[in-house]
Amino acid sequence: MTDKPVMPNPESTLISRDDIFAADDLSKTVTVAVPEWGGDVIVKTLTSSEIDKFTQSLEKGKGRVSIIDARAKLVVLAAVDNKGERLFHGKADVASLGKKSAAAVTRVFKVAQELAGISDDDMDEYVEDFDNDLFEG
């Protein structure tokens, strides 16, 4: 990610390893209205490992990246029920979400992207060398 560094507050104290691991930094969720689907979707904060899995899923080897179903992949990782359990699982759900309304999926994706700290510039970096063959063949 290309977030600008946050300068320390001169009034703050340095925290320890234990403080970091004890911090509740994953509890934030946002409920997104998705009228196309007839209701709301809860989007959770993703872990660092989940973001790594997402970015790795875009890589296709030899420096190639595919953005096909990128939005659906992030939604699969971030959409949860009211107990915090994932709504979607695996490649079949990614493929099924990829066939749903782009507006609906993008609305949920944008919230997941924001909660994960992934900027539009980050997404551009992921796909800067993407070879667009959508209209070929």
DSSP file (Angstrom, degrees, kcal/mol; ACC not computed):
  #  RESIDUE AA STRUCTURE BP1 BP2  ACC     N-H-->O    O-->H-N    N-H-->O    O-->H-N    TCO  KAPPA ALPHA  PHI   PSI    X-CA   Y-CA   Z-CA
    1    1 A M              0   0    0      0, 0.0   117,-0.1     0, 0.0   116,-0.0   0.000 360.0 360.0 360.0 155.7    0.0    0.0    0.0
    2    2 A T        +     0   0    0      2,-0.0   116,-0.1     3,-0.0   119,-0.0  -0.077 360.0 152.4-114.3  33.9    1.1    3.5   -0.6
    3    3 A D        -     0   0    0    114,-0.2     3,-0.1     1,-0.1   115,-0.0  -0.333  51.4-109.9 -62.0 144.8   -0.4    5.3    2.4
    4    4 A K        -     0   0    0      1,-0.1    -1,-0.1     0, 0.0    -2,-0.0  -0.540  42.1 -98.9 -73.0 142.5    1.5    8.3    3.6
    5    5 A P        -     0   0    0      0, 0.0     2,-0.6     0, 0.0    -1,-0.1  -0.333  32.0-128.6 -63.4 143.1    3.3    7.8    6.9
    6    6 A V        -     0   0    0     -3,-0.1     3,-0.1     3,-0.0    -3,-0.0  -0.828  22.4-128.8 -93.3 125.1    1.5    9.1    9.9
    7    7 A M        -     0   0    0     -2,-0.6     2,-0.0     1,-0.1    -1,-0.0  -0.506  29.9-105.1 -74.2 139.7    3.7   11.3   12.0
    8    8 A P        -     0   0    0      0, 0.0    -1,-0.1     0, 0.0     3,-0.0  -0.313  28.7-116.8 -66.3 146.6    3.8   10.4   15.7
    9    9 A N    >   -     0   0    0      1,-0.1     3,-1.9     4,-0.1    -3,-0.0  -0.716  16.3-139.3 -79.8 126.8    2.0   12.6   18.1
   10   10 A P  T 3  S+     0   0    0      0, 0.0    -1,-0.1     0, 0.0     0, 0.0   0.744 103.4  55.2 -61.2 -20.3    4.5   14.1   20.5
   11   11 A E  T 3  S+     0   0    0      2,-0.1     2,-0.1    -3,-0.0    -2,-0.0   0.589  93.3  91.9 -85.7 -12.1    2.0   13.5   23.3
   12   12 A S    <   -     0   0    0     -3,-1.9     2,-0.3     1,-0.1     0, 0.0  -0.324  69.4-128.6 -85.2 166.6    1.7    9.8   22.6
   13   13 A T        -     0   0    0     -2,-0.1     2,-0.2     1,-0.0    -4,-0.1  -0.826  25.9-105.1-110.6 151.4    3.6    6.9   24.1
   14   14 A L        -     0   0    0     -2,-0.3     2,-0.3     1,-0.1    -1,-0.0  -0.498  38.4-138.0 -71.0 143.8    5.4    4.1   22.3
   15   15 A I        -     0   0    0     -2,-0.2     2,-0.1     1,-0.1    -1,-0.1  -0.688   9.4-126.3-106.5 159.9    3.5    0.8   22.4
   16   16 A S     >  -     0   0    0     -2,-0.3     4,-2.1     1,-0.1     5,-0.1  -0.424  29.7-101.9 -96.8 172.3    4.9   -2.6   23.0
   17   17 A R  H  > S+     0   0    0      1,-0.2     4,-2.5     2,-0.2     5,-0.2   0.918 125.0  51.9 -55.7 -46.9    4.5   -5.8   21.0
   18   18 A D  H  > S+     0   0    0      1,-0.2     4,-1.8     2,-0.2    -1,-0.2   0.884 107.1  52.9 -61.4 -39.1    1.9   -7.0   23.6
   19   19 A D  H  > S+     0   0    0      2,-0.2     4,-1.1     1,-0.2    -1,-0.2   0.915 109.7  48.9 -61.3 -42.3    0.0   -3.7   23.2
   20   20 A I  H >< S+     0   0    0     -4,-2.1     3,-0.7     1,-0.2    -2,-0.2   0.943 113.1  45.5 -64.0 -48.0   -0.1   -4.3   19.4
   21   21 A F  H 3< S+     0   0    0     -4,-2.5    -1,-0.2     1,-0.2    -2,-0.2   0.770 113.6  50.7 -68.8 -24.6   -1.3   -7.9   19.7
   22   22 A A  H 3< S+     0   0    0     -4,-1.8    -1,-0.2    -5,-0.2    -2,-0.2   0.633  85.2 110.8 -85.3 -14.9   -3.9   -6.9   22.3
   23   23 A A    <<  -     0   0    0     -4,-1.1     2,-1.5    -3,-0.7     3,-0.1  -0.368  69.2-135.1 -65.5 135.4   -5.3   -4.0   20.2
   24   24 A D        +     0   0    0      1,-0.2     3,-0.3    -2,-0.1    -1,-0.1  -0.676  49.6 145.8 -89.7  82.9   -8.8   -4.6   18.9
   25   25 A D        +     0   0    0     -2,-1.5    -1,-0.2     1,-0.2     3,-0.1   0.279  60.2  59.6-104.9   9.9   -8.2   -3.4   15.4
   26   26 A L  S    S+     0   0    0     -3,-0.1    19,-0.5     1,-0.1    -1,-0.2   0.317  76.0  90.1-117.2   6.4  -10.5   -5.8   13.5
   27   27 A S        +     0   0    0     -3,-0.3     2,-0.3    17,-0.1    -1,-0.1   0.641  57.6 107.5 -83.3 -13.1  -13.9   -4.9   15.0
   28   28 A K        +     0   0    0     -3,-0.1    17,-1.3    87,-0.1     2,-0.3  -0.471  42.0 169.0 -72.2 130.5  -14.9   -2.2   12.6
   29   29 A T  E     -A   44   0A   0     -2,-0.3     2,-0.4    15,-0.2    15,-0.2  -0.940  20.5-152.1-132.5 158.5  -17.6   -3.2   10.2
   30   30 A V  E     -A   43   0A   0     13,-2.3    13,-2.9    -2,-0.3     2,-0.6  -1.000  12.0-140.0-131.6 133.1  -19.7   -1.1    7.8
   31   31 A T  E     -A   42   0A   0     -2,-0.4     2,-0.5    11,-0.2    11,-0.2  -0.835  20.6-160.0 -94.7 125.4  -23.2   -2.1    6.7
   32   32 A V  E     -A   41   0A   0      9,-3.4     9,-2.5    -2,-0.6     2,-0.4  -0.900  14.8-130.7-111.1 127.2  -23.8   -1.3    3.0
   33   33 A A  E     -A   40   0A   0     -2,-0.5     7,-0.2     7,-0.2     3,-0.1  -0.628  24.8-179.9 -74.1 127.9  -27.2   -1.0    1.4
   34   34 A V  E >>> +A   39   0A   0      5,-3.2     3,-1.8    -2,-0.4     5,-1.6  -0.722   6.4 174.9-129.4  80.7  -27.5   -3.1   -1.7
   35   35 A P  G >45S+     0   0    0      0, 0.0     3,-0.9     0, 0.0    -1,-0.1   0.800  76.9  66.1 -60.7 -28.4  -31.0   -2.5   -3.1
   36   36 A E  G 345S+     0   0    0      1,-0.3    65,-0.1    -3,-0.1    -3,-0.0   0.799 108.4  40.4 -61.0 -27.0  -30.2   -4.7   -6.1
   37   37 A W  G <45S-     0   0    0     -3,-1.8    -1,-0.3     2,-0.3     3,-0.1   0.405 119.0-111.1-102.0  -1.0  -29.9   -7.6   -3.7
   38   38 A G  T <<5S+     0   0    0     -3,-0.9     2,-0.3    -4,-0.5    -2,-0.1   0.704  82.7  14.8  82.9  20.7  -32.9   -6.6   -1.6
   39   39 A G  E   <S-A   34   0A   0     -5,-1.6    -5,-3.2    -7,-0.0     2,-0.3  -0.934  88.9 -49.2 178.1-152.7  -31.1   -5.7    1.6
   40   40 A D  E     -A   33   0A   0     -2,-0.3     2,-0.4    -7,-0.2    -7,-0.2  -0.775  30.6-151.6-115.1 155.9  -27.8   -4.8    3.3
   41   41 A V  E     -A   32   0A   0     -9,-2.5    -9,-3.4    -2,-0.3     2,-0.5  -0.993  14.7-136.7-126.5 134.2  -24.4   -6.5    3.5
   42   42 A I  E     -AB  31  80A   0     38,-0.8    38,-2.6    -2,-0.4     2,-0.5  -0.791  18.1-161.1 -90.1 130.3  -22.0   -6.2    6.4
   43   43 A V  E     -AB  30  79A   0    -13,-2.9   -13,-2.3    -2,-0.5    36,-0.2  -0.952   8.4-155.2-114.0 128.3  -18.4   -5.6    5.4
   44   44 A K  E     -A   29   0A   0     34,-2.6     2,-0.3    -2,-0.5   -15,-0.2  -0.595  25.6 -97.3-100.8 161.5  -15.6   -6.4    7.9
   45   45 A T        -     0   0    0    -17,-1.3     2,-0.2   -19,-0.5    71,-0.1  -0.596  45.2-133.0 -69.9 134.0  -12.1   -5.1    8.3
   46   46 A L        -     0   0    0     -2,-0.3     2,-0.1    66,-0.2    32,-0.1  -0.593  11.5-119.7 -92.2 153.4   -9.7   -7.5    6.7
   47   47 A T     >  -     0   0    0     -2,-0.2     4,-1.9     1,-0.1     5,-0.2  -0.403  29.1-108.0 -81.1 165.9   -6.5   -8.8    8.2
   48   48 A S  H  > S+     0   0    0      1,-0.2     4,-2.1     2,-0.2     5,-0.1   0.894 121.6  52.5 -59.8 -40.9   -3.1   -8.2    6.7
   49   49 A S  H  > S+     0   0    0      1,-0.2     4,-2.4     2,-0.2    -1,-0.2   0.878 106.0  53.4 -65.0 -37.7   -3.0  -11.9    5.6
   50   50 A E  H  > S+     0   0    0      2,-0.2     4,-2.2     1,-0.2    -1,-0.2   0.898 108.8  49.1 -65.1 -39.1   -6.3  -11.6    3.9
   51   51 A I  H  X S+     0   0    0     -4,-1.9     4,-2.8     2,-0.2     5,-0.2   0.894 109.9  52.3 -65.8 -39.0   -5.1   -8.6    1.9
   52   52 A D  H  X S+     0   0    0     -4,-2.1     4,-2.6     2,-0.2    -2,-0.2   0.913 109.2  49.5 -61.9 -41.6   -2.0  -10.6    0.9
   53   53 A K  H  X S+     0   0    0     -4,-2.4     4,-1.9     2,-0.2    -2,-0.2   0.906 111.1  50.8 -62.1 -41.1   -4.2  -13.5   -0.2
   54   54 A F  H  X S+     0   0    0     -4,-2.2     4,-0.7     2,-0.2    -2,-0.2   0.953 112.9  43.6 -61.5 -50.7   -6.3  -11.0   -2.2
   55   55 A T  H >X S+     0   0    0     -4,-2.8     3,-0.9     1,-0.2     4,-0.7   0.886 112.7  52.9 -65.6 -37.1   -3.3   -9.5   -4.0
   56   56 A Q  H >< S+     0   0    0     -4,-2.6     3,-0.9     1,-0.2    -1,-0.2   0.858 101.6  60.7 -64.8 -33.0   -1.7  -12.9   -4.6
   57   57 A S  H 3< S+     0   0    0     -4,-1.9    -1,-0.2     1,-0.2    -2,-0.2   0.711 101.1  54.9 -67.4 -18.0   -5.0  -14.0   -6.2
   58   58 A L  H << S+     0   0    0     -3,-0.9     8,-3.0    -4,-0.7     2,-0.3   0.685  89.6  93.1 -84.8 -19.8   -4.5  -11.3   -8.8
   59   59 A E  B <<  -D   65   0B   0     -3,-0.9     6,-0.3    -4,-0.7     3,-0.1  -0.576  47.8-179.2 -80.7 134.8   -1.0  -12.5   -9.7
   60   60 A K        -     0   0    0      4,-3.2     5,-0.2    -2,-0.3    -1,-0.1   0.106  49.9 -95.4-120.2  19.8   -0.9  -14.9  -12.6
   61   61 A G  S >  S+     0   0    0      3,-0.5     3,-2.2     1,-0.0    -1,-0.3   0.167  99.4  54.1  85.7 156.1    2.9  -15.6  -12.7
   62   62 A K  T 3  S-     0   0    0      1,-0.3     3,-0.1    -3,-0.1    -1,-0.0   0.825 132.8 -57.8  50.7  38.8    5.8  -14.1  -14.7
   63   63 A G  T 3  S+     0   0    0      1,-0.3     2,-0.3     0, 0.0    -1,-0.3   0.567 103.8 136.6  74.9   8.1    4.8  -10.6  -13.6
   64   64 A R    <   -     0   0    0     -3,-2.2    -4,-3.2    66,-0.1    -3,-0.5  -0.661  34.1-166.5 -92.5 146.5    1.3  -10.9  -15.0
   65   65 A V  B     -D   59   0B   0     -2,-0.3     2,-0.5    -6,-0.3    66,-0.4  -0.975   6.6-158.4-130.1 142.6   -1.8   -9.7  -13.2
   66   66 A S        -     0   0    0     -8,-3.0    66,-0.0    -2,-0.4    -2,-0.0  -0.987   8.6-170.5-122.9 126.1   -5.4  -10.4  -13.9
   67   67 A I    >   +     0   0    0     -2,-0.5     3,-2.4    60,-0.1     4,-0.4   0.399  44.5 131.3 -91.6   3.5   -8.1   -8.1  -12.6
   68   68 A I  T 3  S-     0   0    0      1,-0.3    -2,-0.1     2,-0.1    30,-0.0  -0.398  87.0  -3.9 -60.2 124.7  -10.9  -10.5  -13.7
   69   69 A D  T 3> S+     0   0    0     -2,-0.2     4,-2.6    29,-0.1    -1,-0.3   0.660  89.7 138.4  64.5  20.2  -13.2  -10.9  -10.7
   70   70 A A  H <> S+     0   0    0     -3,-2.4     4,-1.9     2,-0.2     5,-0.2   0.921  73.3  47.4 -59.7 -43.7  -10.9   -8.7   -8.5
   71   71 A R  H  > S+     0   0    0     -4,-0.4     4,-2.3     1,-0.2    -1,-0.2   0.940 112.4  49.0 -63.2 -46.0  -14.0   -7.0   -7.0
   72   72 A A  H  > S+     0   0    0      1,-0.2     4,-2.5     2,-0.2    -1,-0.2   0.890 108.1  55.1 -60.9 -39.8  -15.7  -10.3   -6.4
   73   73 A K  H  X S+     0   0    0     -4,-2.6     4,-1.5     1,-0.2    -1,-0.2   0.908 110.1  45.1 -61.5 -42.6  -12.6  -11.7   -4.7
   74   74 A L  H  X S+     0   0    0     -4,-1.9     4,-1.8     2,-0.2    -1,-0.2   0.899 112.0  51.9 -69.9 -39.1  -12.4   -8.9   -2.2
   75   75 A V  H  X S+     0   0    0     -4,-2.3     4,-2.7     1,-0.2    -2,-0.2   0.904 105.8  55.3 -62.8 -41.1  -16.1   -9.1   -1.5
   76   76 A V  H  < S+     0   0    0     -4,-2.5    12,-0.5     1,-0.2    -1,-0.2   0.890 112.1  43.9 -58.3 -39.6  -15.8  -12.8   -0.8
   77   77 A L  H  < S+     0   0    0     -4,-1.5    -1,-0.2    -5,-0.2    -2,-0.2   0.816 122.8  35.5 -73.2 -30.8  -13.2  -12.0    1.8
   78   78 A A  H  < S+     0   0    0     -4,-1.8   -34,-2.6    -5,-0.1     2,-0.4   0.712  88.0  95.0-104.2 -23.0  -15.0   -9.1    3.4
   79   79 A A  E  <  +B   43   0A   0     -4,-2.7     8,-2.2   -36,-0.2     9,-0.6  -0.584  51.9 171.1 -78.4 127.7  -18.7   -9.8    3.4
   80   80 A V  E     -BC  42  86A   0    -38,-2.6   -38,-0.8    -2,-0.4     6,-0.2  -0.867  30.3-117.4-131.9 163.7  -19.9  -11.3    6.7
   81   81 A D    >   -     0   0    0      4,-2.7     3,-2.0    -2,-0.3     6,-0.1  -0.264  51.5 -83.1 -88.1-175.2  -23.2  -12.2    8.4
   82   82 A N  T 3  S+     0   0    0      1,-0.3    -1,-0.1     2,-0.1    -2,-0.0   0.561 131.2  54.8 -71.4  -5.2  -24.3  -10.7   11.7
   83   83 A K  T 3  S-     0   0    0      2,-0.2    -1,-0.3     3,-0.0     3,-0.1   0.390 120.4-107.2-100.6  -0.1  -22.1  -13.2   13.6
   84   84 A G  S <  S+     0   0    0     -3,-2.0     2,-0.3     1,-0.3    -2,-0.1   0.536  75.1 137.3  86.9   6.7  -19.0  -12.2   11.7
   85   85 A E        -     0   0    0      1,-0.1    -4,-2.7     2,-0.0    -1,-0.3  -0.656  63.4 -96.5 -87.4 143.0  -18.9  -15.4    9.6
   86   86 A R  B     -C   80   0A   0     -2,-0.3    -6,-0.3    -6,-0.2    -1,-0.1  -0.272  22.4-153.7 -58.3 138.4  -18.1  -15.1    5.9
   87   87 A L  S    S+     0   0    0     -8,-2.2     2,-0.3   -11,-0.1    -1,-0.1   0.820  79.1  41.9 -76.6 -34.0  -21.1  -15.0    3.6
   88   88 A F        -     0   0    0     -9,-0.6     2,-0.4   -12,-0.5    -1,-0.0  -0.808  64.9-167.0-121.0 154.7  -19.2  -16.4    0.7
   89   89 A H     >  -     0   0    0     -2,-0.3     4,-0.9     1,-0.1     3,-0.2  -0.985  41.6 -24.6-144.7 130.1  -16.6  -19.2    0.3
   90   90 A G  H  > S-     0   0    0     -2,-0.4     4,-1.7     1,-0.2     3,-0.3   0.160  88.9 -46.0  74.2-178.9  -14.2  -20.2   -2.5
   91   91 A K  H  > S+     0   0    0      1,-0.2     4,-2.7     2,-0.2     5,-0.2   0.799 125.8  60.9 -64.6 -33.6  -13.9  -19.9   -6.2
   92   92 A A  H  > S+     0   0    0      1,-0.2     4,-2.3     2,-0.2    -1,-0.2   0.913 107.5  45.3 -63.2 -41.2  -17.5  -20.9   -6.9
   93   93 A D  H  X S+     0   0    0     -4,-0.9     4,-2.8    -3,-0.3     5,-0.2   0.862 110.5  54.3 -70.3 -34.8  -18.8  -17.9   -5.0
   94   94 A V  H  X S+     0   0    0     -4,-1.7     4,-2.1     2,-0.2    -2,-0.2   0.951 111.1  45.9 -59.4 -48.4  -16.2  -15.6   -6.7
   95   95 A A  H  < S+     0   0    0     -4,-2.7     4,-0.5     1,-0.2    -2,-0.2   0.900 113.4  49.0 -62.6 -41.4  -17.5  -16.8  -10.1
   96   96 A S  H >< S+     0   0    0     -4,-2.3     3,-1.1     1,-0.2    -1,-0.2   0.909 111.2  48.8 -66.4 -41.9  -21.1  -16.4   -9.0
   97   97 A L  H >< S+     0   0    0     -4,-2.8     3,-1.9     1,-0.3    -1,-0.2   0.854 102.7  63.6 -64.5 -33.3  -20.5  -12.9   -7.7
   98   98 A G  T 3< S+     0   0    0     -4,-2.1    -1,-0.3     1,-0.3    -2,-0.2   0.686 101.5  51.9 -63.2 -16.9  -18.8  -12.1  -10.9
   99   99 A K  T <  S+     0   0    0     -3,-1.1    -1,-0.3    -4,-0.5    -2,-0.2   0.371  95.5  91.6 -99.9   2.8  -22.1  -12.6  -12.7
  100  100 A K  S <  S-     0   0    0     -3,-1.9    -3,-0.0     1,-0.2     5,-0.0  -0.374  96.3 -56.3 -91.1 174.4  -24.0  -10.3  -10.4
  101  101 A S     >  -     0   0    0      1,-0.2     4,-2.6    -2,-0.1     5,-0.2  -0.235  40.9-145.0 -52.9 126.8  -24.7   -6.6  -10.9
  102  102 A A  H  > S+     0   0    0      1,-0.2     4,-2.7     2,-0.2     5,-0.2   0.881 100.7  54.2 -61.2 -38.5  -21.5   -4.6  -11.3
  103  103 A A  H  > S+     0   0    0      2,-0.2     4,-2.0     1,-0.2    -1,-0.2   0.924 111.2  44.5 -63.0 -44.2  -23.0   -1.7   -9.4
  104  104 A A  H  > S+     0   0    0      2,-0.2     4,-1.8     1,-0.2    -2,-0.2   0.945 116.3  44.8 -66.6 -48.8  -23.9   -3.8   -6.4
  105  105 A V  H  X S+     0   0    0     -4,-2.6     4,-2.8     1,-0.2    -2,-0.2   0.907 113.5  51.1 -62.8 -41.7  -20.6   -5.7   -6.3
  106  106 A T  H  X S+     0   0    0     -4,-2.7     4,-2.8    -5,-0.2    -1,-0.2   0.877 105.5  55.8 -64.8 -37.7  -18.6   -2.4   -6.7
  107  107 A R  H  X S+     0   0    0     -4,-2.0     4,-1.2    -5,-0.2    -1,-0.2   0.930 113.8  39.8 -60.5 -45.5  -20.6   -0.7   -3.9
  108  108 A V  H  X S+     0   0    0     -4,-1.8     4,-2.3     2,-0.2    -2,-0.2   0.903 114.5  54.5 -69.8 -41.5  -19.6   -3.5   -1.5
  109  109 A F  H  X S+     0   0    0     -4,-2.8     4,-3.2     1,-0.2     5,-0.2   0.909 104.0  54.8 -57.1 -45.6  -16.0   -3.7   -3.0
  110  110 A K  H  X S+     0   0    0     -4,-2.8     4,-2.2     1,-0.2    -1,-0.2   0.881 109.7  46.6 -60.8 -38.9  -15.4    0.1   -2.4
  111  111 A V  H  X S+     0   0    0     -4,-1.2     4,-2.7     2,-0.2    -1,-0.2   0.929 113.9  47.7 -68.4 -44.4  -16.3   -0.2    1.3
  112  112 A A  H  X S+     0   0    0     -4,-2.3     4,-1.9     1,-0.2   -66,-0.2   0.909 111.5  51.8 -60.7 -41.8  -14.1   -3.3    1.7
  113  113 A Q  H  X>S+     0   0    0     -4,-3.2     5,-2.5     2,-0.2     4,-0.5   0.919 111.6  46.3 -60.8 -45.4  -11.3   -1.5   -0.2
  114  114 A E  H ><5S+     0   0    0     -4,-2.2     3,-1.2     1,-0.2    -2,-0.2   0.933 112.0  49.4 -65.7 -46.3  -11.6    1.5    2.1
  115  115 A L  H 3<5S+     0   0    0     -4,-2.7    -1,-0.2     1,-0.3    -2,-0.2   0.837 111.6  51.0 -61.3 -31.8  -11.7   -0.6    5.3
  116  116 A A  H 3<5S-     0   0    0     -4,-1.9    -1,-0.3    -5,-0.2    -2,-0.2   0.547 112.6-119.1 -83.2  -7.8   -8.6   -2.5    4.1
  117  117 A G  T <<5 +     0   0    0     -3,-1.2     2,-0.7    -4,-0.5    -3,-0.2   0.761  62.5 147.9  75.5  23.4   -6.7    0.7    3.4
  118  118 A I      < -     0   0    0     -5,-2.5    -1,-0.3    -6,-0.2    -2,-0.1  -0.839  32.9-156.1 -94.3 114.3   -6.3   -0.1   -0.3
  119  119 A S     >  -     0   0    0     -2,-0.7     4,-2.0    -3,-0.1     5,-0.1  -0.358  29.9-109.9 -83.3 166.5   -6.3    3.1   -2.3
  120  120 A D  H  > S+     0   0    0      1,-0.2     4,-2.3     2,-0.2     5,-0.1   0.867 122.8  56.3 -61.6 -35.2   -7.3    3.5   -5.9
  121  121 A D  H  > S+     0   0    0      2,-0.2     4,-2.3     1,-0.2    -1,-0.2   0.887 104.0  53.1 -63.1 -38.6   -3.6    4.1   -6.6
  122  122 A D  H  > S+     0   0    0      2,-0.2     4,-2.1     1,-0.2    -2,-0.2   0.931 108.8  48.8 -60.9 -45.3   -2.8    0.8   -5.0
  123  123 A M  H  X S+     0   0    0     -4,-2.0     4,-1.4     1,-0.2    -2,-0.2   0.902 109.4  52.8 -62.0 -40.2   -5.3   -1.0   -7.3
  124  124 A D  H  < S+     0   0    0     -4,-2.3     4,-0.5     1,-0.2    -1,-0.2   0.900 108.0  51.6 -60.8 -40.4   -3.7    0.8  -10.2
  125  125 A E  H >< S+     0   0    0     -4,-2.3     3,-0.8     1,-0.2     4,-0.3   0.897 105.5  55.3 -63.0 -40.3   -0.3   -0.5   -9.1
  126  126 A Y  H 3< S+     0   0    0     -4,-2.1    -1,-0.2     1,-0.2     3,-0.2   0.858 121.2  28.9 -59.5 -34.7   -1.6   -4.0   -9.0
  127  127 A V  T >< S+     0   0    0     -4,-1.4     3,-2.1    -3,-0.2    -1,-0.2   0.205  81.0 115.5-115.0  15.1   -2.7   -3.9  -12.6
  128  128 A E  T <  S+     0   0    0     -3,-0.8    -1,-0.1    -4,-0.5    -2,-0.1   0.798  87.1  39.6 -60.9 -28.6   -0.4   -1.4  -14.2
  129  129 A D  T 3  S+     0   0    0     -4,-0.3    -1,-0.3    -3,-0.2     2,-0.2   0.208  83.2 142.0-103.3  16.0    1.1   -4.1  -16.5
  130  130 A F    <   -     0   0    0     -3,-2.1     2,-0.9   -66,-0.1   -64,-0.1  -0.382  47.2-141.2 -61.8 126.0   -2.3   -5.7  -17.2
  131  131 A D        -     0   0    0    -66,-0.4     2,-1.0    -2,-0.2    -1,-0.1  -0.809  15.2-143.2 -91.8 105.5   -2.5   -6.9  -20.8
  132  132 A N        +     0   0    0     -2,-0.9     3,-0.2     1,-0.2   -66,-0.0  -0.577  38.8 154.1 -79.0 103.6   -6.0   -6.2  -21.8
  133  133 A D    >   +     0   0    0     -2,-1.0     3,-1.2     1,-0.1    -1,-0.2   0.067  32.5 118.9-112.7  23.2   -7.1   -9.0  -24.1
  134  134 A L  T 3  S+     0   0    0      1,-0.3    -1,-0.1     3,-0.0    -2,-0.0   0.855  82.8  35.4 -57.2 -38.3  -10.8   -8.6  -23.3
  135  135 A F  T 3  S+     0   0    0     -3,-0.2     2,-0.3     2,-0.1    -1,-0.3   0.311  98.1 100.9-104.0   9.1  -11.8   -7.9  -26.9
  136  136 A E    <         0   0    0     -3,-1.2    -3,-0.1     1,-0.2     0, 0.0  -0.664 360.0 360.0 -92.3 150.6   -9.2  -10.1  -28.6
  137  137 A G              0   0    0     -2,-0.3    -1,-0.2     0, 0.0    -2,-0.1   0.456 360.0 360.0  80.0 360.0  -10.1  -13.5  -30.1
